[in-house]
């Protein structure tokens, strides 16, 4: 699912980067971010169950994404979506 979302964001909508975050000790979502090539991009804090907890931040740039591009995902009829979503294709590219 994450691969399809990234393909839509980068190839369909011209995104320059994507970000993700998860509590530091919540390993499954951190692995999901690491798998497609996100790189650690800092740590922040939030409250979980009334206690402070660290959050790992992740970042994936277009250049990093290109290195792991997938050719088995096909986008169909995406061209009409950006205006409906408030995305200016000229500013995203």
N, C-alpha and C positions, 0 to 999 in steps of 0.2 A: 504494500500500500504506500509506504513512504517513497519508494522508487517512482511510482506513478505520479504522486503529488509533486515530486521534484521535477519530473519530466514536464508536467503541465506548467509549473512555475517558470522553469528556465526556458524550455523550448516553446511552450504555448504563449506565455505572457512576457517573455523577455526579462525575467528577474535577473538581477545582478548578484544577489546573495540570498541565502536562507539562514535562519537561525532557529535554534532549539534549546531547550533547557530541561533539566530534571533534577530532583533532589540527588545529592551526591551519592547517597547509599542506595538509590533505587536503580539497580543494575540493568534490568531489562530495557527501560527507555534510553538509558545511556548507550547501551549496545546498539539499539535501533538507530541512534544518531551517528554513532561511530561507523557502522557498516557501510553507508553510502559515501563516506569520505569527509563528514564534518570533522572539524578540528576543535580542540578545546579553545575557548575564547573568554576565559575568566571564571570567577566565582562570585556569587552574590549570596545574600541571605534572605530568608523568609521565615515565616512562622508555620510550623506544622504541629497540630495537636497542642497548641499553646506553648510550644517550645521553639527556640531558634534552631534553624537547620540550614546547612549550606546547599546551594544550588549550583550545579555545574552548567555553564553556558557553552553552547556549541555554535560554530559558524561554518558555512559552506559557500564559497565564492563560485562564480561561473567558471573560472579557470580550473578550480579543483574538481568541479562537477564534470567538465569535459574529459578529464582523465579517466573517469569511470562511467562514461556515457553508455547507455543501453540502447541497442537497436531493435529490441523485441517489444517496445512499447510504442503504440501508434496513437496519435492524437487525431480525432475526427471532429470536424465542425467547431473548432475552437475560435475561429476568426471573428465570429459575431459576439463572443463573450466579453472581451475587455471593456467595451463601452457600457455594457449592462452592469458590470462590476465596478465601474468607475476607474478603470485602468486606462491610462493614456499610453498607447503603444509607442509613441514617439519618445516619451520620457523614460520608458522602461528599458529600451534597447541600449 
